Amino acid sequence: MKRIVFAGLFRRIKAISATLALLGLLSVPAGYAFSAPAETPEQVKEVQEILNRVHIGGAPKSPSDSDTIDDMIKSLDDPYTDYFDEEEWTSFQNSLDLNYAGIGMRLGQDENGFIAVEVFRGSPAEAAGLQRGDYIVAIGDKTTADMKIEQVTGLIRGAEDTEIAIKVKRGDTEIDVLPRRGQIHLPVVSGGMMESGIGYISIDSFSDDADERFAAILNVLKTGGAKGLVVDLRDNPGGILETAQHIAEQFIPEGILIHTRDKNGSDRPVLIQNGRTVTFPVVLLVNENSASASEVLTAALQDYAKAIAVGAKTYGKGSVQALYELNSGGVLKVTVEEYLSPNKREVNKVGLMPDVPTEGTVPQLLIGLHKAGAEQIRVEMERHLYRVNGFEFYDAATPVLSVDGALYMPARVLAAAVGVQLEWNDSVQGVVIGKDSSAATFDSASGFLIEGGTGFIELSRFKERFPQTEWTSEPGKTVLTVKGTGTAWGK
């Protein structure tokens, strides 16, 4: 029997040698179905022995002759303890590394349906003629009208080298395409230098090599003279604990990464040693889907005052799983510890509060850029697409409204673009942007309106109160520029 540890959390598997894992919220991708092979008495006995010995919540119920491994695991009432057969384990590893068989397209959803937000270069989707902005109206003989986005992606994914019939709507025309599924590998870590000299690195999963990729991009940014750094952990469900540890070492010279607490209450701290630091401000973007290893990194950088977090409260997965390769076949994932931050803050079922609470995908990024020291903000807006200081981001919200010849933008985006927070004022049925003597109130008489549950402000009225803003507009595209920013945290 071999043990591994992950960061969802897991500890890292070395040929399945003893390491830990924070597996987070990762699971077998939707759309996959497995026929579980018959379990042997040896497997059931081995699983019970491991659970009795290491599971943080204690022993499962004693199995009867008719009980299965699944019955035993369910008795623990622990969503993160699980058993994988060989096929499921392979799929799980692929989900951690963002590998899957599909067509290479990123989907979004708006009021008109499921839209192709991005078509990857060289992908089966591109080869079949799919384009960004296409709406997926049917897959095979099934309409997507009443589906959830998980159902759509589950139908699109499937066995490699198989075709899938997709009907898309492009403008007023419906088009049939027939892409052939292939292996798709999404970059786990990506980034570069944004305009205004701020580095941006997105970590989608704490995979086995994400720390090496992160370090490589960070070194390029340092060499290029980055003035600040935004690290995007939004929607990152976790991964390998050692990966989070090595990324933390880029910012923390030494100390405790996390305190751990096993079934006996023993603390076995995970340490940072021989780390380094950076000389520029660092901002972490987090949201309600930032979990596990994302929370480990966030908590450590907060506790050591090496970064601030912008966004929403994190998920609250403060447990550590170990992976055991069974002698009788299969892999068992077991919750063996809970963890606390370096300052012993609770994470499990609580989450982490950001230093700067901010709502909305694009507003979070804009506030992050301000806190990282950006001296100029430039936002190009097309339908569902924001290009912020040269980097593209999808947002389902409508970026610009045109009403009687006047242009309106979402109030939260405008507030974040000038680096301040927004609050609702019930008495005027409008919003207040900024604080104290610099606060500006917008109501129906001063360019504020609500459309589809989103508040918008007319651009010319906004500029009257915030003259640092400029904009240009042409059919299908609006560009907002804000100069004179750069209020980095800690300065």
PENOR-V843345 format. One record per helix or strand. SS is the DSSP state (hx for helix, st for strand). FROM is the first residue (numbers start at 0). TO is the last residue. If there is no record, write none. Layout:
ss,from,to
SS,FROM,TO
SS,FROM,TO
This chain:
ss,from,to
st,1,4
st,6,6
st,8,9
st,19,21
hx,40,53
hx,68,73
st,81,83
hx,85,95
st,98,101
st,104,109
st,112,118
hx,123,127
st,134,138
st,141,142
hx,148,155
st,162,169
st,172,179
st,181,184
st,188,192
st,197,202
st,205,205
hx,209,222
st,227,231
st,238,239
hx,240,247
st,254,260
st,266,266
st,269,271
st,280,285
hx,292,302
st,307,310
st,318,324
st,330,339
st,345,345
st,355,356
hx,360,371
st,375,381
st,384,387
st,390,393
st,399,402
st,405,409
hx,410,416
st,421,424
st,429,432
hx,435,437
st,439,441
hx,443,445
st,447,450
st,453,457
hx,458,464
st,468,473
st,476,482
